[in-house]
Amino acid sequence: MKSVFRTIVLAGLAWIVGLSAYAADYVKVSEKGGKDTYFALSDKPEVTFTADHLVLKTAKETINYPLSALLTFEFTNRPTGINALGTEESHVVFSFEQTLKGQGLQPGSRVSVYAVSGQTVASAVVDANGAVEIALDGQTGVFIVKTLTKSFKLIRK
């Protein structure tokens, strides 16, 4: 029993350390018109929402975005135009509707959804267009979505 607990704790620590290697450096706000704005996390941006605006405040500036004009709000690394050898630049986007939908993924790769307990909830292969759709059968809660290169924590209420 003791060795099983130790194995679980060590595996959890290894997973957390691995996640820190993929930590984002920026908050990216994408508008429907195609404009992307980056805010360095080192500037400690404070994000709040009003009834119809996303408000992003740093020590240097405060910007109000109408919610109707926003496409996405994500944590990312600012593209430099230089990619590591063997990597492809992509912007992965997941959304919940009746199913979990993903775009910008590596075609032919597998996407797996796990419960916080580690149990596999569902899995699917990404199609040729880099998209995947996974049925969650109405399940709610916290899920870990693992792609070929990244993991995401998603909450479905």
Summary of the structure (lengths in Angstrom):
residues: 157
radius of gyration: 17.9
end to end distance: 34.5
largest distance: 56.5
contacts: 368
relative contact order: 0.12
helix: 16%
strand: 44%
